[in-house]
């Protein structure tokens, strides 16, 4: 029975890895009201990316493989709009867009609407990240840097956890 549970855990780990790899080129755009994409979501995203990345019309925007609203019913008036899932053709493009938009520190406004952009992770990884949110907040408040992912001791196996003070502390 012990071997079977080990096999199940190994398969769950592989499944999580495959799910994470399939989502690695994705970003999620939140806050864009329903119906703004009347002419199509791709042309709208092209305009939004040009605006936030400060690209002229002669410079091509990063290639988007596909984009769609989250697959759930259209929300009633007064409820938050569905997220837009954007899949970039190349991971490097997705990473560059995310880094550029993350440097705006939450100040993304388009057509009078506050937008948020974040990475797409499987639910299990998101739960793991959420469990460390308070710790990351404390470290940030104390101006302490830490490696990502944080490594700890678990099940008698050692992992390193290095913390450094940032410059100027």
ROVOVEX-146227 format. One record per atom (N, C-alpha, C): residue number from 1; residue in one letter; atom name; x, y, z. Coordinates in Angstrom, 3 decimals, decimal comma. Layout:
<rs>
(NUM 'A' 'CA' (X Y Z))
...
</rs>
This chain:
<rs>
(1 'X' 'N' (0,819 -1,196 0,000))
(1 'X' 'CA' (0,000 0,000 0,000))
(1 'X' 'C' (0,861 1,257 0,000))
(2 'X' 'N' (2,028 1,196 0,680))
(2 'X' 'CA' (2,929 2,345 0,741))
(2 'X' 'C' (3,490 2,692 -0,625))
(3 'X' 'N' (3,802 1,651 -1,436))
(3 'X' 'CA' (4,330 1,900 -2,778))
(3 'X' 'C' (3,288 2,569 -3,658))
(4 'X' 'N' (2,044 2,179 -3,486))
(4 'X' 'CA' (0,970 2,760 -4,286))
(4 'X' 'C' (0,805 4,251 -3,977))
(5 'X' 'N' (0,861 4,607 -2,699))
(5 'X' 'CA' (0,720 6,028 -2,347))
(5 'X' 'C' (1,926 6,830 -2,830))
(6 'X' 'N' (3,120 6,221 -2,820))
(6 'X' 'CA' (4,303 6,897 -3,373))
(6 'X' 'C' (4,132 7,127 -4,870))
(7 'X' 'N' (3,601 6,123 -5,558))
(7 'X' 'CA' (3,370 6,254 -7,002))
(7 'X' 'C' (2,357 7,355 -7,301))
(8 'X' 'N' (1,300 7,405 -6,498))
(8 'X' 'CA' (0,279 8,441 -6,695))
(8 'X' 'C' (0,888 9,820 -6,485))
(9 'X' 'N' (1,698 9,984 -5,419))
(9 'X' 'CA' (2,343 11,277 -5,162))
(9 'X' 'C' (3,286 11,645 -6,305))
(10 'X' 'N' (4,026 10,673 -6,818))
(10 'X' 'CA' (4,938 10,946 -7,933))
(10 'X' 'C' (4,159 11,377 -9,171))
(11 'X' 'N' (3,055 10,686 -9,453))
(11 'X' 'CA' (2,229 11,051 -10,611))
(11 'X' 'C' (1,586 12,425 -10,432))
(12 'X' 'N' (1,161 12,742 -9,207))
(12 'X' 'CA' (0,595 14,068 -8,953))
(12 'X' 'C' (1,652 15,150 -9,166))
(13 'X' 'N' (2,878 14,869 -8,746))
(13 'X' 'CA' (3,973 15,816 -8,957))
(13 'X' 'C' (4,249 16,034 -10,434))
(14 'X' 'N' (4,248 14,940 -11,201))
(14 'X' 'CA' (4,465 15,054 -12,648))
(14 'X' 'C' (3,328 15,813 -13,318))
(15 'X' 'N' (2,102 15,549 -12,875))
(15 'X' 'CA' (0,949 16,237 -13,445))
(15 'X' 'C' (1,015 17,740 -13,153))
(16 'X' 'N' (1,393 18,103 -11,933))
(16 'X' 'CA' (1,529 19,510 -11,571))
(16 'X' 'C' (2,623 20,175 -12,404))
(17 'X' 'N' (3,723 19,466 -12,606))
(17 'X' 'CA' (4,810 20,002 -13,425))
(17 'X' 'C' (4,344 20,244 -14,860))
(18 'X' 'N' (3,624 19,281 -15,431))
(18 'X' 'CA' (3,121 19,445 -16,802))
(18 'X' 'C' (2,126 20,601 -16,900))
(19 'X' 'N' (1,262 20,726 -15,896))
(19 'X' 'CA' (0,293 21,818 -15,897))
(19 'X' 'C' (1,007 23,165 -15,810))
(20 'X' 'N' (2,018 23,252 -14,953))
(20 'X' 'CA' (2,771 24,503 -14,811))
(20 'X' 'C' (3,510 24,840 -16,103))
(21 'X' 'N' (4,082 23,831 -16,745))
(21 'X' 'CA' (4,786 24,080 -18,013))
(21 'X' 'C' (3,827 24,546 -19,098))
(22 'X' 'N' (2,611 24,016 -19,100))
(22 'X' 'CA' (1,651 24,419 -20,129))
(22 'X' 'C' (1,162 25,851 -19,909))
(23 'X' 'N' (1,294 26,367 -18,689))
(23 'X' 'CA' (0,832 27,715 -18,380))
(23 'X' 'C' (1,970 28,728 -18,327))
(24 'X' 'N' (3,187 28,317 -18,599))
(24 'X' 'CA' (4,318 29,213 -18,382))
(24 'X' 'C' (4,344 30,406 -19,321))
(25 'X' 'N' (3,721 30,328 -20,477))
(25 'X' 'CA' (3,689 31,455 -21,418))
(25 'X' 'C' (2,468 32,345 -21,207))
(26 'X' 'N' (1,693 32,097 -20,159))
(26 'X' 'CA' (0,440 32,819 -19,938))
(26 'X' 'C' (0,599 33,974 -18,957))
(27 'X' 'N' (-0,132 35,040 -19,227))
(27 'X' 'CA' (-0,353 36,118 -18,268))
(27 'X' 'C' (-1,857 36,293 -18,138))
(28 'X' 'N' (-2,294 36,796 -17,003))
(28 'X' 'CA' (-3,715 37,044 -16,783))
(28 'X' 'C' (-3,918 38,544 -16,610))
(29 'X' 'N' (-4,847 39,077 -17,373))
(29 'X' 'CA' (-5,207 40,489 -17,295))
(29 'X' 'C' (-6,551 40,584 -16,582))
(30 'X' 'N' (-6,589 41,331 -15,494))
(30 'X' 'CA' (-7,819 41,474 -14,710))
(30 'X' 'C' (-8,256 42,928 -14,703))
(31 'X' 'N' (-9,558 43,145 -14,702))
(31 'X' 'CA' (-10,105 44,485 -14,552))
(31 'X' 'C' (-10,648 45,119 -15,811))
(32 'X' 'N' (-10,484 44,478 -16,961))
(32 'X' 'CA' (-11,000 45,043 -18,209))
(32 'X' 'C' (-12,476 44,679 -18,326))
(33 'X' 'N' (-13,365 45,686 -18,376))
(33 'X' 'CA' (-14,803 45,397 -18,395))
(33 'X' 'C' (-15,225 44,532 -19,578))
(34 'X' 'N' (-16,257 43,754 -19,337))
(34 'X' 'CA' (-16,833 42,914 -20,390))
(34 'X' 'C' (-17,317 43,795 -21,541))
(35 'X' 'N' (-17,150 43,319 -22,769))
(35 'X' 'CA' (-17,649 44,032 -23,938))
(35 'X' 'C' (-16,668 45,017 -24,540))
(36 'X' 'N' (-15,553 45,290 -23,880))
(36 'X' 'CA' (-14,555 46,207 -24,436))
(36 'X' 'C' (-13,893 45,615 -25,675))
(37 'X' 'N' (-13,981 44,299 -25,812))
(37 'X' 'CA' (-13,324 43,616 -26,930))
(37 'X' 'C' (-14,281 43,398 -28,099))
(38 'X' 'N' (-15,142 44,354 -28,367))
(38 'X' 'CA' (-16,160 44,217 -29,416))
(38 'X' 'C' (-15,549 43,929 -30,785))
(39 'X' 'N' (-14,402 44,536 -31,098))
(39 'X' 'CA' (-13,754 44,303 -32,397))
(39 'X' 'C' (-12,868 43,067 -32,365))
(40 'X' 'N' (-12,736 42,450 -31,251))
(40 'X' 'CA' (-11,881 41,278 -31,099))
(40 'X' 'C' (-10,886 41,521 -29,981))
(41 'X' 'N' (-10,541 40,464 -29,303))
(41 'X' 'CA' (-9,670 40,618 -28,143))
(41 'X' 'C' (-8,219 40,872 -28,553))
(42 'X' 'N' (-7,773 40,292 -29,667))
(42 'X' 'CA' (-6,380 40,481 -30,089))
(42 'X' 'C' (-6,063 41,925 -30,452))
(43 'X' 'N' (-6,899 42,602 -31,274))
(43 'X' 'CA' (-6,601 44,013 -31,559))
(43 'X' 'C' (-6,626 44,892 -30,298))
(44 'X' 'N' (-7,520 44,588 -29,369))
(44 'X' 'CA' (-7,587 45,353 -28,129))
(44 'X' 'C' (-6,318 45,146 -27,306))
(45 'X' 'N' (-5,870 43,901 -27,195))
(45 'X' 'CA' (-4,646 43,621 -26,444))
(45 'X' 'C' (-3,438 44,265 -27,114))
(46 'X' 'N' (-3,437 44,317 -28,442))
(46 'X' 'CA' (-2,358 44,987 -29,167))
(46 'X' 'C' (-2,288 46,460 -28,750))
(47 'X' 'N' (-3,442 47,127 -28,687))
(47 'X' 'CA' (-3,487 48,537 -28,264))
(47 'X' 'C' (-3,024 48,691 -26,814))
(48 'X' 'N' (-3,504 47,806 -25,950))
(48 'X' 'CA' (-3,146 47,893 -24,532))
(48 'X' 'C' (-1,644 47,685 -24,346))
(49 'X' 'N' (-1,079 46,671 -25,020))
(49 'X' 'CA' (0,357 46,415 -24,889))
(49 'X' 'C' (1,173 47,573 -25,449))
(50 'X' 'N' (0,758 48,122 -26,587))
(50 'X' 'CA' (1,461 49,284 -27,154))
(50 'X' 'C' (1,471 50,442 -26,159))
(51 'X' 'N' (0,336 50,647 -25,511))
(51 'X' 'CA' (0,227 51,749 -24,550))
(51 'X' 'C' (1,167 51,537 -23,362))
(52 'X' 'N' (1,109 50,378 -22,731))
(52 'X' 'CA' (1,893 50,147 -21,522))
(52 'X' 'C' (3,373 49,916 -21,797))
(53 'X' 'N' (3,708 49,336 -22,955))
(53 'X' 'CA' (5,112 49,105 -23,295))
(53 'X' 'C' (5,719 50,303 -24,012))
(54 'X' 'N' (4,883 51,314 -24,292))
(54 'X' 'CA' (5,314 52,537 -24,971))
(54 'X' 'C' (5,971 52,229 -26,316))
(55 'X' 'N' (5,267 51,440 -27,139))
(55 'X' 'CA' (5,767 51,062 -28,459))
(55 'X' 'C' (5,139 51,949 -29,523))
(56 'X' 'N' (5,935 52,340 -30,502))
(56 'X' 'CA' (5,383 53,101 -31,628))
(56 'X' 'C' (4,698 52,124 -32,584))
(57 'X' 'N' (3,989 52,665 -33,563))
(57 'X' 'CA' (3,273 51,811 -34,517))
(57 'X' 'C' (4,215 51,010 -35,402))
(58 'X' 'N' (5,473 51,439 -35,513))
(58 'X' 'CA' (6,427 50,729 -36,376))
(58 'X' 'C' (7,066 49,532 -35,679))
(59 'X' 'N' (6,994 49,493 -34,362))
(59 'X' 'CA' (7,588 48,377 -33,611))
(59 'X' 'C' (6,500 47,346 -33,342))
(60 'X' 'N' (6,742 46,083 -33,705))
(60 'X' 'CA' (5,706 45,061 -33,465))
(60 'X' 'C' (5,561 44,749 -31,972))
(61 'X' 'N' (4,340 44,449 -31,574))
(61 'X' 'CA' (4,104 44,030 -30,188))
(61 'X' 'C' (4,497 42,559 -30,061))
(62 'X' 'N' (4,728 42,099 -28,841))
(62 'X' 'CA' (5,024 40,674 -28,655))
(62 'X' 'C' (3,889 39,823 -29,225))
(63 'X' 'N' (4,265 38,720 -29,868))
(63 'X' 'CA' (3,260 37,875 -30,521))
(63 'X' 'C' (2,425 37,114 -29,494))
(64 'X' 'N' (1,122 37,219 -29,665))
(64 'X' 'CA' (0,181 36,505 -28,802))
(64 'X' 'C' (-0,334 35,299 -29,573))
(65 'X' 'N' (-0,169 34,119 -28,984))
(65 'X' 'CA' (-0,648 32,896 -29,625))
(65 'X' 'C' (-2,172 32,851 -29,598))
(66 'X' 'N' (-2,739 33,135 -28,426))
(66 'X' 'CA' (-4,200 33,209 -28,306))
(66 'X' 'C' (-4,540 33,948 -27,017))
(67 'X' 'N' (-5,760 34,445 -26,961))
(67 'X' 'CA' (-6,247 35,138 -25,770))
(67 'X' 'C' (-7,751 34,931 -25,683))
(68 'X' 'N' (-8,250 34,803 -24,472))
(68 'X' 'CA' (-9,687 34,613 -24,275))
(68 'X' 'C' (-10,060 34,991 -22,852))
(69 'X' 'N' (-11,341 35,238 -22,651))
(69 'X' 'CA' (-11,855 35,467 -21,302))
(69 'X' 'C' (-11,874 34,134 -20,560))
(70 'X' 'N' (-11,796 34,195 -19,245))
(70 'X' 'CA' (-11,884 32,983 -18,428))
(70 'X' 'C' (-13,199 32,278 -18,728))
(71 'X' 'N' (-13,142 30,965 -18,708))
(71 'X' 'CA' (-14,308 30,170 -19,084))
(71 'X' 'C' (-15,267 30,007 -17,911))
(72 'X' 'N' (-16,044 31,026 -17,692))
(72 'X' 'CA' (-17,118 30,990 -16,701))
(72 'X' 'C' (-18,215 31,911 -17,212))
(73 'X' 'N' (-19,393 31,835 -16,646))
(73 'X' 'CA' (-20,494 32,673 -17,142))
(73 'X' 'C' (-20,179 34,168 -17,048))
(74 'X' 'N' (-20,764 34,936 -17,959))
(74 'X' 'CA' (-20,605 36,390 -17,934))
(74 'X' 'C' (-21,207 36,899 -16,626))
(75 'X' 'N' (-20,445 37,688 -15,864))
(75 'X' 'CA' (-20,954 38,144 -14,563))
(75 'X' 'C' (-22,057 39,187 -14,707))
(76 'X' 'N' (-22,888 39,270 -13,680))
(76 'X' 'CA' (-23,948 40,277 -13,637))
(76 'X' 'C' (-23,331 41,661 -13,466))
(77 'X' 'N' (-24,108 42,681 -13,766))
(77 'X' 'CA' (-23,663 44,056 -13,586))
(77 'X' 'C' (-23,284 44,288 -12,126))
(78 'X' 'N' (-22,176 44,965 -11,910))
(78 'X' 'CA' (-21,715 45,234 -10,552))
(78 'X' 'C' (-20,722 44,214 -10,031))
(79 'X' 'N' (-20,585 43,086 -10,721))
(79 'X' 'CA' (-19,611 42,075 -10,328))
(79 'X' 'C' (-18,343 42,262 -11,161))
(80 'X' 'N' (-17,188 41,816 -10,648))
(80 'X' 'CA' (-15,941 41,987 -11,402))
(80 'X' 'C' (-15,983 41,226 -12,731))
(81 'X' 'N' (-15,358 41,780 -13,769))
(81 'X' 'CA' (-15,342 41,103 -15,070))
(81 'X' 'C' (-14,449 39,859 -15,040))
(82 'X' 'N' (-14,685 38,971 -15,991))
(82 'X' 'CA' (-13,846 37,776 -16,105))
(82 'X' 'C' (-12,429 38,188 -16,502))
(83 'X' 'N' (-11,460 37,424 -16,033))
(83 'X' 'CA' (-10,069 37,676 -16,399))
(83 'X' 'C' (-9,860 37,334 -17,870))
(84 'X' 'N' (-8,838 37,938 -18,457))
(84 'X' 'CA' (-8,419 37,595 -19,815))
(84 'X' 'C' (-7,116 36,817 -19,698))
(85 'X' 'N' (-7,090 35,631 -20,275))
(85 'X' 'CA' (-5,891 34,798 -20,264))
(85 'X' 'C' (-5,177 35,017 -21,588))
(86 'X' 'N' (-3,932 35,465 -21,507))
(86 'X' 'CA' (-3,138 35,782 -22,694))
(86 'X' 'C' (-2,005 34,773 -22,784))
(87 'X' 'N' (-1,934 34,070 -23,901))
(87 'X' 'CA' (-0,838 33,119 -24,116))
(87 'X' 'C' (0,094 33,699 -25,169))
(88 'X' 'N' (1,326 33,981 -24,758))
(88 'X' 'CA' (2,327 34,516 -25,672))
(88 'X' 'C' (2,990 33,378 -26,432))
(89 'X' 'N' (3,436 33,688 -27,650))
(89 'X' 'CA' (4,085 32,675 -28,474))
(89 'X' 'C' (5,421 32,254 -27,862))
(90 'X' 'N' (6,126 33,214 -27,284))
(90 'X' 'CA' (7,435 32,933 -26,699))
(90 'X' 'C' (7,453 33,328 -25,224))
(91 'X' 'N' (8,122 32,486 -24,413))
(91 'X' 'CA' (8,252 32,766 -22,992))
(91 'X' 'C' (9,021 34,060 -22,769))
(92 'X' 'N' (10,033 34,318 -23,578))
(92 'X' 'CA' (10,840 35,532 -23,403))
(92 'X' 'C' (9,985 36,785 -23,579))
(93 'X' 'N' (9,043 36,759 -24,531))
(93 'X' 'CA' (8,132 37,898 -24,712))
(93 'X' 'C' (7,238 38,073 -23,485))
(94 'X' 'N' (6,692 36,972 -23,005))
(94 'X' 'CA' (5,820 37,024 -21,823))
(94 'X' 'C' (6,586 37,571 -20,632))
(95 'X' 'N' (7,809 37,119 -20,455))
(95 'X' 'CA' (8,621 37,546 -19,327))
(95 'X' 'C' (8,950 39,035 -19,418))
(96 'X' 'N' (9,285 39,497 -20,607))
(96 'X' 'CA' (9,602 40,917 -20,808))
(96 'X' 'C' (8,379 41,793 -20,523))
(97 'X' 'N' (7,220 41,383 -21,019))
(97 'X' 'CA' (5,980 42,131 -20,765))
(97 'X' 'C' (5,696 42,159 -19,266))
(98 'X' 'N' (5,814 41,015 -18,603))
(98 'X' 'CA' (5,510 40,953 -17,174))
(98 'X' 'C' (6,458 41,832 -16,367))
(99 'X' 'N' (7,758 41,769 -16,663))
(99 'X' 'CA' (8,727 42,591 -15,931))
(99 'X' 'C' (8,450 44,076 -16,131))
(100 'X' 'N' (8,145 44,462 -17,363))
(100 'X' 'CA' (7,870 45,871 -17,650))
(100 'X' 'C' (6,631 46,342 -16,907))
(101 'X' 'N' (5,571 45,548 -16,944))
(101 'X' 'CA' (4,331 45,947 -16,286))
(101 'X' 'C' (4,441 45,859 -14,763))
(102 'X' 'N' (5,238 44,922 -14,259))
(102 'X' 'CA' (5,419 44,813 -12,808))
(102 'X' 'C' (6,168 46,027 -12,269))
(103 'X' 'N' (7,029 46,623 -13,080))
(103 'X' 'CA' (7,771 47,802 -12,627))
(103 'X' 'C' (6,855 49,011 -12,462))
(104 'X' 'N' (5,651 48,960 -13,045))
(104 'X' 'CA' (4,676 50,046 -12,882))
(104 'X' 'C' (4,055 50,021 -11,490))
(105 'X' 'N' (4,304 48,969 -10,720))
(105 'X' 'CA' (3,836 48,812 -9,335))
(105 'X' 'C' (2,336 49,043 -9,181))
(106 'X' 'N' (1,552 48,361 -10,018))
(106 'X' 'CA' (0,103 48,389 -9,866))
(106 'X' 'C' (-0,581 49,608 -10,441))
(107 'X' 'N' (0,144 50,442 -11,161))
(107 'X' 'CA' (-0,456 51,657 -11,714))
(107 'X' 'C' (-0,789 51,463 -13,183))
(108 'X' 'N' (-1,607 50,484 -13,491))
(108 'X' 'CA' (-2,014 50,215 -14,864))
(108 'X' 'C' (-3,447 50,705 -15,046))
(109 'X' 'N' (-3,605 51,773 -15,797))
(109 'X' 'CA' (-4,937 52,315 -16,055))
(109 'X' 'C' (-5,139 52,390 -17,554))
(110 'X' 'N' (-6,240 51,819 -18,028))
(110 'X' 'CA' (-6,566 51,823 -19,443))
(110 'X' 'C' (-8,006 52,279 -19,604))
(111 'X' 'N' (-8,197 53,343 -20,343))
(111 'X' 'CA' (-9,539 53,846 -20,646))
(111 'X' 'C' (-10,363 54,060 -19,363))
(112 'X' 'N' (-9,682 54,550 -18,316))
(112 'X' 'CA' (-10,360 54,834 -17,055))
(112 'X' 'C' (-10,573 53,637 -16,150))
(113 'X' 'N' (-10,014 52,487 -16,499))
(113 'X' 'CA' (-10,188 51,265 -15,701))
(113 'X' 'C' (-8,841 50,828 -15,140))
(114 'X' 'N' (-8,826 50,477 -13,864))
(114 'X' 'CA' (-7,612 49,961 -13,240))
(114 'X' 'C' (-7,451 48,496 -13,614))
(115 'X' 'N' (-6,301 48,178 -14,195))
(115 'X' 'CA' (-6,016 46,809 -14,623))
(115 'X' 'C' (-4,932 46,216 -13,739))
(116 'X' 'N' (-4,930 44,902 -13,645))
(116 'X' 'CA' (-3,869 44,166 -12,960))
(116 'X' 'C' (-3,410 43,058 -13,893))
(117 'X' 'N' (-2,119 42,788 -13,869))
(117 'X' 'CA' (-1,601 41,693 -14,678))
(117 'X' 'C' (-0,772 40,803 -13,763))
(118 'X' 'N' (-1,002 39,504 -13,847))
(118 'X' 'CA' (-0,233 38,579 -13,037))
(118 'X' 'C' (-0,013 37,286 -13,799))
(119 'X' 'N' (0,917 36,485 -13,276))
(119 'X' 'CA' (1,271 35,238 -13,942))
(119 'X' 'C' (0,209 34,174 -13,680))
(120 'X' 'N' (0,105 33,247 -14,610))
(120 'X' 'CA' (-0,862 32,159 -14,525))
(120 'X' 'C' (-0,164 30,936 -13,941))
(121 'X' 'N' (-0,586 30,525 -12,754))
(121 'X' 'CA' (-0,038 29,345 -12,095))
(121 'X' 'C' (-1,155 28,340 -11,867))
(122 'X' 'N' (-0,827 27,036 -11,812))
(122 'X' 'CA' (-1,835 26,049 -11,411))
(122 'X' 'C' (-2,309 26,347 -9,981))
(123 'X' 'N' (-3,520 25,930 -9,660))
(123 'X' 'CA' (-4,109 26,213 -8,345))
(123 'X' 'C' (-3,239 25,707 -7,195))
(124 'X' 'N' (-2,654 24,528 -7,339))
(124 'X' 'CA' (-1,829 23,977 -6,263))
(124 'X' 'C' (-0,616 24,865 -6,001))
(125 'X' 'N' (0,029 25,337 -7,043))
(125 'X' 'CA' (1,182 26,226 -6,874))
(125 'X' 'C' (0,726 27,557 -6,285))
(126 'X' 'N' (-0,430 28,040 -6,708))
(126 'X' 'CA' (-0,952 29,294 -6,152))
(126 'X' 'C' (-1,215 29,150 -4,655))
(127 'X' 'N' (-1,747 28,003 -4,233))
(127 'X' 'CA' (-1,968 27,763 -2,798))
(127 'X' 'C' (-0,635 27,758 -2,042))
(128 'X' 'N' (0,392 27,120 -2,627))
(128 'X' 'CA' (1,707 27,095 -1,988))
(128 'X' 'C' (2,269 28,510 -1,854))
(129 'X' 'N' (2,132 29,302 -2,912))
(129 'X' 'CA' (2,622 30,682 -2,881))
(129 'X' 'C' (1,856 31,503 -1,843))
(130 'X' 'N' (0,554 31,285 -1,757))
(130 'X' 'CA' (-0,261 32,017 -0,787))
(130 'X' 'C' (0,152 31,695 0,648))
(131 'X' 'N' (0,596 30,454 0,888))
(131 'X' 'CA' (0,989 30,075 2,242))
(131 'X' 'C' (2,243 30,830 2,688))
(132 'X' 'N' (3,038 31,334 1,760))
(132 'X' 'CA' (4,244 32,093 2,086))
(132 'X' 'C' (4,032 33,605 1,985))
(133 'X' 'N' (2,834 34,037 1,657))
(133 'X' 'CA' (2,586 35,477 1,445))
(133 'X' 'C' (2,930 36,305 2,679))
(134 'X' 'N' (2,501 35,857 3,857))
(134 'X' 'CA' (2,767 36,624 5,078))
(134 'X' 'C' (4,269 36,710 5,347))
(135 'X' 'N' (4,985 35,597 5,157))
(135 'X' 'CA' (6,431 35,593 5,358))
(135 'X' 'C' (7,114 36,560 4,391))
(136 'X' 'N' (6,717 36,529 3,114))
(136 'X' 'CA' (7,314 37,443 2,125))
(136 'X' 'C' (7,029 38,891 2,491))
(137 'X' 'N' (5,838 39,160 2,999))
(137 'X' 'CA' (5,479 40,518 3,405))
(137 'X' 'C' (6,372 41,000 4,547))
(138 'X' 'N' (6,610 40,141 5,520))
(138 'X' 'CA' (7,474 40,500 6,653))
(138 'X' 'C' (8,894 40,745 6,170))
(139 'X' 'N' (9,407 39,863 5,322))
(139 'X' 'CA' (10,763 40,035 4,799))
(139 'X' 'C' (10,890 41,330 4,009))
(140 'X' 'N' (9,878 41,643 3,213))
(140 'X' 'CA' (9,901 42,875 2,420))
(140 'X' 'C' (9,879 44,096 3,337))
(141 'X' 'N' (9,040 44,038 4,391))
(141 'X' 'CA' (8,933 45,158 5,328))
(141 'X' 'C' (10,264 45,389 6,043))
(142 'X' 'N' (10,965 44,310 6,368))
(142 'X' 'CA' (12,257 44,404 7,046))
(142 'X' 'C' (13,406 44,657 6,066))
(143 'X' 'N' (13,076 44,810 4,787))
(143 'X' 'CA' (14,068 45,087 3,748))
(143 'X' 'C' (15,082 43,945 3,622))
(144 'X' 'N' (14,587 42,705 3,754))
(144 'X' 'CA' (15,426 41,518 3,638))
(144 'X' 'C' (15,151 40,833 2,311))
(145 'X' 'N' (16,220 40,483 1,618))
(145 'X' 'CA' (16,065 39,756 0,362))
(145 'X' 'C' (16,140 38,265 0,646))
(146 'X' 'N' (15,503 37,478 -0,207))
(146 'X' 'CA' (15,539 36,029 -0,041))
(146 'X' 'C' (15,512 35,383 -1,417))
(147 'X' 'N' (16,091 34,190 -1,531))
(147 'X' 'CA' (16,060 33,522 -2,832))
(147 'X' 'C' (14,665 32,989 -3,118))
(148 'X' 'N' (14,372 32,835 -4,371))
(148 'X' 'CA' (13,082 32,274 -4,766))
(148 'X' 'C' (13,373 30,977 -5,482))
(149 'X' 'N' (12,798 29,853 -5,174))
(149 'X' 'CA' (11,871 29,685 -4,058))
(149 'X' 'C' (12,615 29,579 -2,733))
(150 'X' 'N' (11,946 29,894 -1,655))
(150 'X' 'CA' (12,537 29,743 -0,326))
(150 'X' 'C' (12,754 28,258 -0,082))
(151 'X' 'N' (13,890 27,928 0,442))
(151 'X' 'CA' (14,180 26,532 0,731))
(151 'X' 'C' (14,197 26,358 2,242))
(152 'X' 'N' (13,604 25,286 2,714))
(152 'X' 'CA' (13,479 25,072 4,155))
(152 'X' 'C' (13,802 23,628 4,501))
(153 'X' 'N' (13,698 23,308 5,787))
(153 'X' 'CA' (13,861 21,930 6,254))
(153 'X' 'C' (12,497 21,260 6,259))
(154 'X' 'N' (12,448 20,047 5,725))
(154 'X' 'CA' (11,181 19,320 5,735))
(154 'X' 'C' (11,478 17,827 5,650))
(155 'X' 'N' (10,795 17,059 6,447))
(155 'X' 'CA' (10,954 15,601 6,463))
(155 'X' 'C' (12,420 15,200 6,598))
(156 'X' 'N' (13,114 15,867 7,498))
(156 'X' 'CA' (14,515 15,577 7,800))
(156 'X' 'C' (15,445 15,798 6,608))
(157 'X' 'N' (15,006 16,563 5,618))
(157 'X' 'CA' (15,881 16,901 4,497))
(157 'X' 'C' (16,193 18,382 4,585))
(158 'X' 'N' (17,473 18,692 4,416))
(158 'X' 'CA' (17,926 20,062 4,595))
(158 'X' 'C' (17,798 20,855 3,305))
(159 'X' 'N' (17,324 22,074 3,443))
(159 'X' 'CA' (17,309 23,020 2,341))
(159 'X' 'C' (17,872 24,332 2,844))
(160 'X' 'N' (18,578 25,047 2,005))
(160 'X' 'CA' (19,190 26,310 2,421))
(160 'X' 'C' (18,186 27,446 2,341))
(161 'X' 'N' (18,269 28,345 3,294))
(161 'X' 'CA' (17,403 29,519 3,324))
(161 'X' 'C' (18,310 30,707 3,625))
(162 'X' 'N' (18,728 31,406 2,585))
(162 'X' 'CA' (19,646 32,537 2,744))
(162 'X' 'C' (18,864 33,841 2,765))
(163 'X' 'N' (19,169 34,686 3,713))
(163 'X' 'CA' (18,552 36,008 3,785))
(163 'X' 'C' (19,679 37,027 3,835))
(164 'X' 'N' (19,550 38,066 3,023))
(164 'X' 'CA' (20,554 39,123 2,999))
(164 'X' 'C' (19,860 40,457 3,190))
(165 'X' 'N' (20,535 41,361 3,835))
(165 'X' 'CA' (20,028 42,736 3,898))
(165 'X' 'C' (20,307 43,385 2,554))
(166 'X' 'N' (19,353 44,185 2,075))
(166 'X' 'CA' (19,572 44,898 0,820))
(166 'X' 'C' (20,515 46,059 1,071))
(167 'X' 'N' (21,072 46,583 0,017))
(167 'X' 'CA' (22,005 47,699 0,156))
(167 'X' 'C' (21,293 48,886 0,781))
(168 'X' 'N' (22,014 49,610 1,628))
(168 'X' 'CA' (21,438 50,781 2,263))
(168 'X' 'C' (20,727 50,470 3,566))
(169 'X' 'N' (20,760 49,191 4,031))
(169 'X' 'CA' (20,087 48,862 5,290))
(169 'X' 'C' (21,086 48,849 6,408))
</rs>
